Amino acid sequence: MNQIPVKNVTPDPKQGKGESFDLYAKREHIYVKFYKGLFKNFRVISGFMMLAMFFGFSWLQWDGRQAVLFDLPNRQFHVFGLTFWPQDFMLLSWLLIILAFTLFFVTVFAGRLWCGYACPQFVWTWFFLWAERVTEGDRNQRMKLDKAAWSKDKILRKSAKHALWLIIGAASAIAFVGYFSPIRELIPNIMILNLGPWESWWLAFFTVGTYGAAGWLREQVCIYMCPYARFQSVMFDQDTLIISYDEARGESRGKRKKNADYKAEGLGDCIDCGNCVHVCPVGIDIRDGLQYECVACGACVDACDDIMDRMGYERGLVRYTTEHQLDGNTTHILRPRLIGYFVCLVAMFIAFAYTLYSRIPLEVDIIRDRGKLFVETPNGLIENVYTLKLANKEQVDHQYTISVKGLDGLKLIGDSIVTVKSGELLDHPVRLHIDPRYISKPNYDISFQVQATDDESIIIDEESRFIGPAPRR
């Protein structure tokens, strides 16, 4: 457990009597004990799903390309059948807001379940703890190994652990970079050492970063570096699901024989075995009450339930509960704050889904020639010049028809049918002519309509202006 020690110092005659507080607490290494239990099984399943998606999605193919690929050089972001462009950044912002509200909703309802069961830092931490256990043994063996003098066995075990950590870190880095550089090309290039500078940098960065964060820092990331640990408490209330120790049932704690009449001795159900502390990945004692370091992983629940089963006591001394339930009151699942988060979340999700569904995979931008407001042609017509920037956001080529409306007698001069290749941004110049007889004022609002010939749903109207001479009086 990380505590701030208080040191008494000799009083300074000039300053008078007093104490000094050492604000720096030396980190105590946490040796996590291996255990089994229901909530560990849930965490293993959720962690396996996270790892499977992370390592597997980059290998999936979709219409002849990588299903999930963030192609930064070409500014295209492929997510299965959808392709997004930098102009779609608002959708990403919207998605991040929805995810944030989802996190708030889950926190109000069930505390830090995200941290304990789905947070990448914690998924990888448990992965690294597994590597540590298979190379150095369980908790007591690791503690004994660290205290022992250096020997051939210790060097081999430590080397095997760090080698396995680096392999996991490198595999994680390759999987991550594989979302930005096609992984089916990346791995062969790694094998023949044919990598660009940026690929090499990010592979090295994420290998070292994963090795350091999940292997060395571990709980320090959750306690000191993650901002969620600091602000999540403001979203808790007395009906929030938390992991808690039932003090009324457990105290006074103490050792006893299995079949002893411990209640006659004034003891509670807690036998003070310390297993709840030994299995905690952040090293806290849940019996000290709710602490911001707790990530709600349920390890202490599984460990305590195992001891209760062995002693023949009822399970639930340490359990998922609420403060209201611990006090003997009724837990209110539906409450204004939770309902408010849910309503906002549903509204945002529906709006996002509709926007995504109705999204047109075509971008049209109209640029008027600002060199001259208008030109009078030799045959007496008024001419305006425009450049249409057409971006095809789909993975197939499209042919588009261009038309203009908004002013009687307006004619489009130039190709009215253009072909834009998949992912291409095409500059297409057009001219508009009109007889001066149709003009009664200096400028008019007009609109260009661009429609795909093979898909009537792909159609965009983009507004612009037509400039002409002031009418003669």
MINUZA-322066 format. One record per residue (C-alpha): z negated, y negated, x negated; residue in three letters. Coordinates in pm, 1 decimal. Each point is the difference from the previous one (the first is absolute). Example, Ala and Ser with C-alpha at 12.3 -4.5 7.8 and 13.67 -1.06 7.14 Angstrom:
2
{{-780.0; 450.0; -1230.0}; "ALA"}
{{66.0; -344.0; -137.0}; "SER"}
***
This chain:
473
{{0.0; 0.0; 0.0}; "MET"}
{{88.1; -344.1; -136.4}; "ASN"}
{{-302.4; -223.8; 3.0}; "GLN"}
{{-81.5; -326.1; -173.3}; "ILE"}
{{-298.8; 55.2; -227.3}; "PRO"}
{{-272.4; -260.5; -21.1}; "VAL"}
{{-142.2; -66.8; -343.0}; "LYS"}
{{-330.6; -173.0; -66.6}; "ASN"}
{{6.0; -211.6; -311.3}; "VAL"}
{{-268.0; -172.2; -201.1}; "THR"}
{{-61.8; -341.0; 154.7}; "PRO"}
{{145.6; -289.8; -193.6}; "ASP"}
{{-271.4; -259.7; -69.1}; "PRO"}
{{252.4; -277.3; 54.0}; "LYS"}
{{126.3; 137.0; 328.7}; "GLN"}
{{-322.1; 134.2; 145.5}; "GLY"}
{{-59.5; 343.2; 148.1}; "LYS"}
{{279.7; 181.9; 176.0}; "GLY"}
{{246.6; 286.2; 8.2}; "GLU"}
{{360.5; 39.1; -103.0}; "SER"}
{{252.5; 206.6; 190.4}; "PHE"}
{{267.0; 195.5; -179.7}; "ASP"}
{{308.6; -30.0; 217.3}; "LEU"}
{{186.4; 264.5; -198.3}; "TYR"}
{{-64.4; 362.6; 92.4}; "ALA"}
{{132.3; 260.9; -235.6}; "LYS"}
{{218.5; 249.4; 179.0}; "ARG"}
{{-152.0; 342.1; 51.7}; "GLU"}
{{252.5; 281.0; -15.2}; "HIS"}
{{26.6; 187.2; 330.2}; "ILE"}
{{23.6; 377.8; -14.6}; "TYR"}
{{131.7; 108.8; 339.2}; "VAL"}
{{-106.4; 347.1; 108.3}; "LYS"}
{{245.3; 244.8; 153.7}; "PHE"}
{{-70.3; 80.9; 365.0}; "TYR"}
{{159.5; 133.9; 316.2}; "LYS"}
{{-10.7; -118.9; 356.3}; "GLY"}
{{179.0; -111.3; 314.2}; "LEU"}
{{58.1; -360.6; -101.6}; "PHE"}
{{119.9; 103.3; -343.1}; "LYS"}
{{262.0; 215.9; 173.0}; "ASN"}
{{111.4; -301.7; 202.5}; "PHE"}
{{23.2; -204.9; -316.8}; "ARG"}
{{194.1; 271.0; -184.3}; "VAL"}
{{248.8; 18.6; 287.0}; "ILE"}
{{43.8; -377.4; 20.5}; "SER"}
{{24.1; -26.4; -379.8}; "GLY"}
{{257.9; 277.7; -15.0}; "PHE"}
{{207.9; -177.5; 264.8}; "MET"}
{{-17.5; -326.2; -196.0}; "MET"}
{{99.8; 170.5; -325.2}; "LEU"}
{{278.7; 196.4; 171.6}; "ALA"}
{{148.2; -318.8; 147.8}; "MET"}
{{-35.3; -193.8; -325.6}; "PHE"}
{{155.9; 266.7; -220.9}; "PHE"}
{{243.2; 134.5; 259.8}; "GLY"}
{{162.2; -293.2; 180.1}; "PHE"}
{{199.1; -108.0; -305.7}; "SER"}
{{171.6; 341.2; -9.3}; "TRP"}
{{121.4; -12.9; 359.2}; "LEU"}
{{367.0; -76.5; 57.4}; "GLN"}
{{151.9; -198.9; 285.6}; "TRP"}
{{378.1; -32.6; 48.5}; "ASP"}
{{66.9; 74.8; -364.5}; "GLY"}
{{-260.1; -234.1; -148.2}; "ARG"}
{{-370.1; 1.4; -70.8}; "GLN"}
{{-183.3; -32.1; 331.3}; "ALA"}
{{-258.9; -250.4; -126.4}; "VAL"}
{{133.5; -224.8; -275.5}; "LEU"}
{{-82.4; -359.8; -83.9}; "PHE"}
{{317.3; -106.7; -177.6}; "ASP"}
{{-111.4; -326.8; -159.5}; "LEU"}
{{320.5; -73.1; -202.6}; "PRO"}
{{208.4; 16.8; 319.3}; "ASN"}
{{-277.9; -152.3; 215.7}; "ARG"}
{{11.0; 289.1; 243.4}; "GLN"}
{{-300.3; 192.2; 128.9}; "PHE"}
{{89.4; 333.2; 156.9}; "HIS"}
{{-252.1; 170.1; 226.1}; "VAL"}
{{164.9; 310.4; 144.6}; "PHE"}
{{267.8; -126.5; 241.1}; "GLY"}
{{-88.5; -369.5; -35.1}; "LEU"}
{{101.9; -242.7; -270.5}; "THR"}
{{-190.8; -322.4; -47.0}; "PHE"}
{{97.5; -311.2; -192.2}; "TRP"}
{{-199.0; -290.4; -145.4}; "PRO"}
{{80.6; -187.8; 322.1}; "GLN"}
{{-211.8; 259.2; 181.0}; "ASP"}
{{-311.8; -99.6; -193.5}; "PHE"}
{{-158.0; -119.9; 324.7}; "MET"}
{{-1.8; 361.4; 123.4}; "LEU"}
{{-195.0; 103.5; -308.8}; "LEU"}
{{-251.4; -279.4; 54.8}; "SER"}
{{-35.1; 103.9; 361.3}; "TRP"}
{{-53.2; 364.0; -99.6}; "LEU"}
{{-271.8; -96.7; -249.2}; "LEU"}
{{-179.4; -200.8; 269.1}; "ILE"}
{{16.0; 299.0; 236.6}; "ILE"}
{{-141.9; 226.7; -271.3}; "LEU"}
{{-278.9; -250.6; -65.8}; "ALA"}
{{-92.1; -10.0; 369.0}; "PHE"}
{{9.1; 381.0; 7.0}; "THR"}
{{-247.7; 3.4; -286.7}; "LEU"}
{{-222.3; -250.0; 183.0}; "PHE"}
{{14.1; 207.8; 318.5}; "PHE"}
{{-88.6; 322.5; -182.3}; "VAL"}
{{-283.0; -174.7; -187.6}; "THR"}
{{-158.4; -139.4; 316.0}; "VAL"}
{{23.1; 340.0; 165.4}; "PHE"}
{{-74.4; 245.3; -282.5}; "ALA"}
{{-97.8; -190.5; -313.0}; "GLY"}
{{168.8; 75.8; -331.0}; "ARG"}
{{193.0; 310.9; 99.8}; "LEU"}
{{307.5; -139.7; -174.7}; "TRP"}
{{-188.5; -10.7; -330.1}; "CYS"}
{{-141.4; 348.4; 27.5}; "GLY"}
{{307.7; 183.7; 124.5}; "TYR"}
{{320.8; -190.1; -73.5}; "ALA"}
{{-46.5; -269.5; -266.7}; "CYS"}
{{233.5; 79.2; -295.4}; "PRO"}
{{-270.8; -90.0; -250.8}; "GLN"}
{{-233.2; 257.4; 150.3}; "PHE"}
{{266.7; 266.0; 51.8}; "VAL"}
{{87.6; -21.8; -368.6}; "TRP"}
{{-369.0; -14.9; -98.6}; "THR"}
{{-63.6; 334.5; 170.5}; "TRP"}
{{316.4; 133.5; -164.3}; "PHE"}
{{-135.5; -101.6; -340.2}; "PHE"}
{{-344.3; 143.4; 82.4}; "LEU"}
{{170.0; 331.8; 71.0}; "TRP"}
{{167.1; -15.2; -343.2}; "ALA"}
{{-336.7; -78.5; -155.1}; "GLU"}
{{-167.8; 295.9; 167.7}; "ARG"}
{{266.4; 256.8; -98.3}; "VAL"}
{{-17.2; -107.0; -365.6}; "THR"}
{{-368.1; -82.6; -51.8}; "GLU"}
{{-176.1; 186.1; 280.6}; "GLY"}
{{-226.4; -115.1; 280.7}; "ASP"}
{{-260.9; -275.8; -10.2}; "ARG"}
{{-267.5; 168.9; -210.5}; "ASN"}
{{256.3; 136.3; -244.8}; "GLN"}
{{154.6; -344.6; -46.5}; "ARG"}
{{-338.0; -161.4; -54.3}; "MET"}
{{-91.1; 265.5; -255.9}; "LYS"}
{{340.1; -35.7; -170.4}; "LEU"}
{{-34.9; -378.0; -33.5}; "ASP"}
{{-346.4; 33.5; -155.0}; "LYS"}
{{109.0; 273.9; -242.0}; "ALA"}
{{114.6; -70.2; -353.7}; "ALA"}
{{370.9; -3.1; -67.3}; "TRP"}
{{135.8; 349.6; -46.8}; "SER"}
{{330.8; 181.0; 24.3}; "LYS"}
{{-69.2; 93.8; 362.1}; "ASP"}
{{-93.1; -357.4; 94.4}; "LYS"}
{{308.7; -144.5; -169.0}; "ILE"}
{{226.9; 250.9; 174.2}; "LEU"}
{{-154.0; -65.7; 342.1}; "ARG"}
{{8.6; -377.9; -37.1}; "LYS"}
{{356.3; 9.9; -131.1}; "SER"}
{{110.1; 223.6; 287.1}; "ALA"}
{{-159.5; -235.4; 252.9}; "LYS"}
{{165.5; -312.6; -136.4}; "HIS"}
{{332.9; 178.0; -42.0}; "ALA"}
{{-14.4; 106.7; 365.3}; "LEU"}
{{-94.3; -354.6; 101.2}; "TRP"}
{{297.8; -139.0; -191.3}; "LEU"}
{{232.9; 257.7; 155.7}; "ILE"}
{{-117.2; -97.7; 349.6}; "ILE"}
{{30.7; -369.7; -91.6}; "GLY"}
{{352.5; 50.3; -137.1}; "ALA"}
{{107.4; 200.2; 305.3}; "ALA"}
{{-138.1; -275.4; 225.0}; "SER"}
{{185.9; -264.8; -201.1}; "ALA"}
{{327.8; 193.5; 20.6}; "ILE"}
{{-42.4; 43.5; 375.4}; "ALA"}
{{-71.3; -371.8; 45.3}; "PHE"}
{{287.4; -124.0; -217.5}; "VAL"}
{{221.6; 254.7; 177.1}; "GLY"}
{{-15.3; -218.8; 311.1}; "TYR"}
{{166.1; -284.3; -192.9}; "PHE"}
{{227.9; 196.2; -232.8}; "SER"}
{{161.2; 310.9; 159.5}; "PRO"}
{{-228.9; 285.0; -97.3}; "ILE"}
{{282.2; 254.5; -35.1}; "ARG"}
{{138.7; -220.3; -276.9}; "GLU"}
{{-335.0; -116.6; -136.3}; "LEU"}
{{-137.6; 340.2; -99.7}; "ILE"}
{{312.6; 109.7; -197.4}; "PRO"}
{{-4.1; -340.0; -172.9}; "ASN"}
{{-364.3; 55.4; -94.2}; "ILE"}
{{85.5; 339.6; -145.3}; "MET"}
{{271.3; -145.3; -226.4}; "ILE"}
{{-194.0; -323.6; -66.4}; "LEU"}
{{270.8; -212.8; 158.9}; "ASN"}
{{-212.6; -258.6; 178.0}; "LEU"}
{{37.8; -372.4; 44.3}; "GLY"}
{{-275.9; -238.2; -114.6}; "PRO"}
{{-134.4; -63.7; 349.0}; "TRP"}
{{-11.7; 368.7; 91.2}; "GLU"}
{{-180.2; 75.4; -324.9}; "SER"}
{{-248.0; -281.9; 57.4}; "TRP"}
{{-91.0; 98.8; 354.1}; "TRP"}
{{-25.0; 368.6; -84.4}; "LEU"}
{{-241.5; -80.4; -281.3}; "ALA"}
{{-190.2; -254.5; 210.4}; "PHE"}
{{-59.2; 230.5; 297.1}; "PHE"}
{{-82.4; 297.7; -221.1}; "THR"}
{{-269.6; -196.0; -180.4}; "VAL"}
{{-107.7; -174.6; 322.8}; "GLY"}
{{-45.1; 325.7; 191.3}; "THR"}
{{-174.1; 163.8; -296.4}; "TYR"}
{{-238.4; -294.0; -30.6}; "GLY"}
{{-68.3; -68.8; 368.3}; "ALA"}
{{-49.1; 358.7; 120.4}; "ALA"}
{{-126.7; 150.8; -325.5}; "GLY"}
{{-223.8; -264.6; -155.0}; "TRP"}
{{-75.0; -276.5; 250.3}; "LEU"}
{{-23.8; 207.3; 318.0}; "ARG"}
{{-284.8; -137.0; 212.0}; "GLU"}
{{11.5; -329.9; -191.3}; "GLN"}
{{331.1; -76.6; 171.7}; "VAL"}
{{-158.0; 55.9; 341.2}; "CYS"}
{{-323.0; -185.0; -73.0}; "ILE"}
{{115.3; -298.1; -204.7}; "TYR"}
{{378.9; -33.3; 15.3}; "MET"}
{{87.1; 79.9; 361.1}; "CYS"}
{{-49.9; -303.5; 229.3}; "PRO"}
{{-31.4; 224.8; 304.8}; "TYR"}
{{-342.3; 116.0; -119.0}; "ALA"}
{{-120.2; -359.5; 23.0}; "ARG"}
{{132.7; -115.3; 335.0}; "PHE"}
{{-13.6; 324.9; 199.6}; "GLN"}
{{-366.8; -57.9; 87.9}; "SER"}
{{87.4; -301.4; 218.7}; "VAL"}
{{200.2; 234.9; 225.7}; "MET"}
{{-289.5; 241.6; 48.4}; "PHE"}
{{-226.1; -15.6; 300.9}; "ASP"}
{{-272.3; 227.4; 135.9}; "GLN"}
{{260.0; 215.8; 175.7}; "ASP"}
{{216.7; 56.5; -308.4}; "THR"}
{{16.0; 360.2; -117.2}; "LEU"}
{{-173.7; 28.5; -336.3}; "ILE"}
{{-151.6; 269.2; -218.5}; "ILE"}
{{-376.7; -27.2; 12.9}; "SER"}
{{-316.2; 186.9; -86.2}; "TYR"}
{{-234.0; 66.3; 293.2}; "ASP"}
{{-316.6; -142.1; -152.7}; "GLU"}
{{-217.6; 78.9; 301.8}; "ALA"}
{{87.4; 366.3; -30.6}; "ARG"}
{{18.1; 29.7; -377.2}; "GLY"}
{{-314.1; -180.3; -117.6}; "GLU"}
{{-224.7; 73.3; -165.8}; "SER"}
{{225.3; 185.3; -236.3}; "ARG"}
{{-123.8; 262.4; -242.2}; "GLY"}
{{37.5; 346.4; -147.4}; "LYS"}
{{-110.3; 304.2; 197.9}; "ARG"}
{{59.6; 370.7; 36.4}; "LYS"}
{{263.4; 111.6; 247.7}; "LYS"}
{{-235.5; 150.8; 260.1}; "ASN"}
{{-289.7; -242.7; -53.3}; "ALA"}
{{-148.3; -199.1; 287.0}; "ASP"}
{{112.6; -325.9; -155.6}; "TYR"}
{{-84.0; -208.3; 306.3}; "LYS"}
{{-364.1; 97.8; -31.3}; "ALA"}
{{14.7; -139.1; -351.0}; "GLU"}
{{132.9; -330.6; 133.0}; "GLY"}
{{353.8; 52.1; -131.6}; "LEU"}
{{331.8; -74.5; 166.2}; "GLY"}
{{323.7; 198.9; -16.6}; "ASP"}
{{115.9; -151.5; -331.6}; "CYS"}
{{-93.3; 236.8; -285.1}; "ILE"}
{{88.9; -265.4; -261.0}; "ASP"}
{{254.3; 226.4; -168.3}; "CYS"}
{{224.4; -290.0; -103.1}; "GLY"}
{{321.8; 178.3; 99.8}; "ASN"}
{{111.6; -297.0; 212.6}; "CYS"}
{{-14.2; -213.0; -317.1}; "VAL"}
{{159.0; 261.4; -227.5}; "HIS"}
{{314.8; 31.8; 216.1}; "VAL"}
{{43.1; -373.9; 60.5}; "CYS"}
{{307.9; -131.0; -185.3}; "PRO"}
{{-145.7; -351.6; -22.7}; "VAL"}
{{-345.8; 115.8; -103.2}; "GLY"}
{{-212.1; -148.3; 278.4}; "ILE"}
{{-295.1; 149.6; 182.3}; "ASP"}
{{81.9; -7.3; 370.9}; "ILE"}
{{-373.0; 27.5; 73.9}; "ARG"}
{{-38.7; -361.4; -115.3}; "ASP"}
{{189.4; -116.5; 308.9}; "GLY"}
{{348.4; -137.1; 64.5}; "LEU"}
{{152.3; -137.8; -321.0}; "GLN"}
{{327.2; -180.2; -58.1}; "TYR"}
{{87.9; 250.5; -275.3}; "GLU"}
{{17.6; 285.8; 255.0}; "CYS"}
{{360.8; 104.1; 64.4}; "VAL"}
{{-80.5; 227.4; 297.4}; "ALA"}
{{155.2; 307.4; -161.0}; "CYS"}
{{-252.9; 234.4; 162.6}; "GLY"}
{{-93.0; 178.7; -324.5}; "ALA"}
{{-371.8; -56.8; 56.9}; "CYS"}
{{32.9; 129.4; 358.2}; "VAL"}
{{154.2; 326.4; -118.6}; "ASP"}
{{-256.5; 42.3; -277.6}; "ALA"}
{{-296.0; -68.4; 228.3}; "CYS"}
{{131.2; 226.7; 277.0}; "ASP"}
{{31.0; 280.5; -254.6}; "ASP"}
{{-365.7; -43.6; -100.7}; "ILE"}
{{-110.3; -16.8; 364.9}; "MET"}
{{180.9; 329.0; 66.8}; "ASP"}
{{-173.5; 163.6; -295.4}; "ARG"}
{{-340.1; -124.9; 108.9}; "MET"}
{{58.3; 94.1; 363.6}; "GLY"}
{{-28.5; -361.0; 119.0}; "TYR"}
{{219.7; -181.7; 247.1}; "GLU"}
{{307.5; -169.4; -146.9}; "ARG"}
{{48.8; -374.9; 16.1}; "GLY"}
{{-275.1; -137.8; -223.2}; "LEU"}
{{281.9; -192.6; -164.2}; "VAL"}
{{283.7; -51.8; 244.5}; "ARG"}
{{262.7; -227.3; 146.7}; "TYR"}
{{-186.8; -211.5; 252.8}; "THR"}
{{-62.5; -359.9; 109.4}; "THR"}
{{-296.9; -228.3; -40.1}; "GLU"}
{{-49.4; -1.1; 376.2}; "HIS"}
{{-8.9; 379.2; 7.3}; "GLN"}
{{-250.9; 12.1; -285.3}; "LEU"}
{{-224.4; -239.1; 193.9}; "ASP"}
{{21.8; 221.3; 307.9}; "GLY"}
{{227.7; -234.7; 191.3}; "ASN"}
{{341.5; 57.6; 156.1}; "THR"}
{{308.9; -45.8; -213.4}; "THR"}
{{265.3; -222.2; 159.8}; "HIS"}
{{341.3; 119.7; -111.3}; "ILE"}
{{193.6; -255.5; 206.6}; "LEU"}
{{-113.0; -349.1; -95.7}; "ARG"}
{{168.2; -342.5; 2.2}; "PRO"}
{{85.3; -16.1; -370.1}; "ARG"}
{{148.6; 348.2; -8.5}; "LEU"}
{{198.5; -62.5; 318.4}; "ILE"}
{{124.5; -330.3; -141.7}; "GLY"}
{{125.8; 163.8; -319.3}; "TYR"}
{{164.6; 276.4; 202.7}; "PHE"}
{{179.5; -240.1; 235.1}; "VAL"}
{{127.2; -211.7; -290.4}; "CYS"}
{{106.5; 311.0; -189.0}; "LEU"}
{{191.7; 146.2; 294.9}; "VAL"}
{{169.6; -334.1; 72.7}; "ALA"}
{{107.4; -43.3; -362.3}; "MET"}
{{119.8; 359.5; -25.8}; "PHE"}
{{211.0; -28.6; 317.2}; "ILE"}
{{150.8; -329.0; -118.2}; "ALA"}
{{70.3; 144.9; -346.0}; "PHE"}
{{156.2; 315.6; 144.7}; "ALA"}
{{218.7; -205.6; 234.2}; "TYR"}
{{109.9; -228.4; -283.4}; "THR"}
{{82.2; 299.9; -215.7}; "LEU"}
{{185.4; 172.0; 283.2}; "TYR"}
{{203.0; -309.2; 93.9}; "SER"}
{{64.1; -97.7; -363.5}; "ARG"}
{{370.3; -64.6; -60.8}; "ILE"}
{{120.1; 137.9; -337.1}; "PRO"}
{{214.8; -305.6; -62.3}; "LEU"}
{{-80.0; -333.2; -157.7}; "GLU"}
{{221.3; -302.3; 70.3}; "VAL"}
{{-39.0; -338.6; -164.7}; "ASP"}
{{235.1; -292.5; 70.1}; "ILE"}
{{56.0; -261.9; -270.8}; "ILE"}
{{205.0; -308.2; 85.4}; "ARG"}
{{209.8; -161.9; -266.3}; "ASP"}
{{-198.3; -314.4; -76.7}; "ARG"}
{{260.5; -146.2; -233.6}; "GLY"}
{{187.4; -145.6; 297.6}; "LYS"}
{{-131.5; -32.9; 352.4}; "LEU"}
{{345.1; 67.8; 141.5}; "PHE"}
{{364.1; -6.3; -99.8}; "VAL"}
{{298.8; -119.2; 201.7}; "GLU"}
{{290.4; 243.4; -52.2}; "THR"}
{{366.4; -114.9; -33.7}; "PRO"}
{{68.2; 106.9; 356.8}; "ASN"}
{{-284.8; -216.8; 129.8}; "GLY"}
{{-269.8; 263.8; 55.4}; "LEU"}
{{-367.1; -35.2; -98.1}; "ILE"}
{{-117.4; 263.4; -246.3}; "GLU"}
{{-347.4; 117.9; -106.8}; "ASN"}
{{-53.2; 255.1; -278.8}; "VAL"}
{{-279.7; 260.8; 1.7}; "TYR"}
{{-116.0; 290.9; -213.7}; "THR"}
{{-144.0; 297.9; 185.7}; "LEU"}
{{-241.4; 208.8; -204.1}; "LYS"}
{{-2.7; 350.1; 149.1}; "LEU"}
{{-254.8; 258.7; -115.0}; "ALA"}
{{46.5; 359.3; 117.8}; "ASN"}
{{-351.2; 150.8; 6.1}; "LYS"}
{{109.7; 351.8; 94.2}; "GLU"}
{{96.0; 291.0; -219.3}; "GLN"}
{{352.7; 19.2; 142.3}; "VAL"}
{{293.7; -238.7; -22.6}; "ASP"}
{{66.9; -217.2; 303.2}; "HIS"}
{{294.2; -202.3; 128.9}; "GLN"}
{{-94.3; -321.2; 180.2}; "TYR"}
{{188.5; -234.4; 230.5}; "THR"}
{{-70.7; -371.9; -27.7}; "ILE"}
{{38.3; -241.3; 289.6}; "SER"}
{{-118.0; -352.0; 75.8}; "VAL"}
{{-108.5; -165.8; 323.0}; "LYS"}
{{-165.3; -314.6; 126.6}; "GLY"}
{{296.8; -240.9; 4.9}; "LEU"}
{{317.3; 24.9; 207.0}; "ASP"}
{{318.5; 12.6; -204.2}; "GLY"}
{{-174.6; 109.4; -320.4}; "LEU"}
{{206.0; 249.4; -203.7}; "LYS"}
{{-104.7; 215.3; -294.4}; "LEU"}
{{247.7; -1.6; -288.7}; "ILE"}
{{-28.6; 290.8; -244.4}; "GLY"}
{{-85.6; 367.3; 20.7}; "ASP"}
{{-193.4; 68.6; 316.9}; "SER"}
{{-58.7; 363.4; -97.0}; "ILE"}
{{-180.1; 82.3; -326.2}; "VAL"}
{{-137.1; 316.9; -156.7}; "THR"}
{{-339.4; -10.0; -168.1}; "VAL"}
{{-107.2; 295.8; -205.5}; "LYS"}
{{-343.0; 158.2; 21.6}; "SER"}
{{-258.3; -226.8; -158.1}; "GLY"}
{{260.1; -266.4; -82.2}; "GLU"}
{{-47.2; -375.8; 32.9}; "LEU"}
{{343.3; -147.1; 73.3}; "LEU"}
{{101.9; -367.2; -9.9}; "ASP"}
{{275.9; -52.7; 256.2}; "HIS"}
{{157.6; -349.0; 28.0}; "PRO"}
{{139.2; -112.5; 336.6}; "VAL"}
{{147.2; -319.4; 139.3}; "ARG"}
{{-28.7; -141.9; 351.1}; "LEU"}
{{275.2; -215.9; 153.3}; "HIS"}
{{-4.3; -206.4; 315.1}; "ILE"}
{{225.5; -256.1; 164.2}; "ASP"}
{{-167.7; -347.2; -2.2}; "PRO"}
{{62.2; -22.1; 374.5}; "ARG"}
{{-286.2; 248.0; 52.8}; "TYR"}
{{-246.9; -215.6; -196.1}; "ILE"}
{{-203.7; -262.4; 180.8}; "SER"}
{{-290.8; -34.9; -247.5}; "LYS"}
{{-56.5; 31.0; -377.8}; "PRO"}
{{-161.5; 346.9; -6.0}; "ASN"}
{{-42.8; 310.7; 210.8}; "TYR"}
{{-225.5; 302.5; 0.9}; "ASP"}
{{203.9; 314.7; -49.7}; "ILE"}
{{-80.5; 363.7; -77.6}; "SER"}
{{169.5; 273.8; -199.0}; "PHE"}
{{-14.4; 347.1; 145.3}; "GLN"}
{{21.4; 298.8; -235.7}; "VAL"}
{{24.8; 346.5; 153.3}; "GLN"}
{{59.3; 345.0; -149.8}; "ALA"}
{{315.0; 163.3; 133.8}; "THR"}
{{-154.7; 349.8; -9.4}; "ASP"}
{{-339.7; -88.6; 145.9}; "ASP"}
{{-31.1; -253.9; 281.0}; "GLU"}
{{-376.9; -24.7; -48.5}; "SER"}
{{51.3; -165.9; -339.4}; "ILE"}
{{71.1; -356.9; 104.5}; "ILE"}
{{-136.8; -334.5; -118.0}; "ILE"}
{{55.6; -355.6; 123.1}; "ASP"}
{{-65.9; -259.0; -269.4}; "GLU"}
{{-4.5; -370.8; 85.9}; "GLU"}
{{171.5; -275.1; -198.0}; "SER"}
{{158.7; -341.2; 57.5}; "ARG"}
{{353.3; -128.8; 20.7}; "PHE"}
{{53.4; -353.4; -129.4}; "ILE"}
{{284.9; -223.1; 111.2}; "GLY"}
{{95.2; -367.8; -0.2}; "PRO"}
{{-163.9; -239.6; 236.7}; "ALA"}
{{213.2; -53.1; 309.6}; "PRO"}
{{225.2; -310.0; -8.8}; "ARG"}
{{-62.1; -269.5; 256.4}; "ARG"}
***
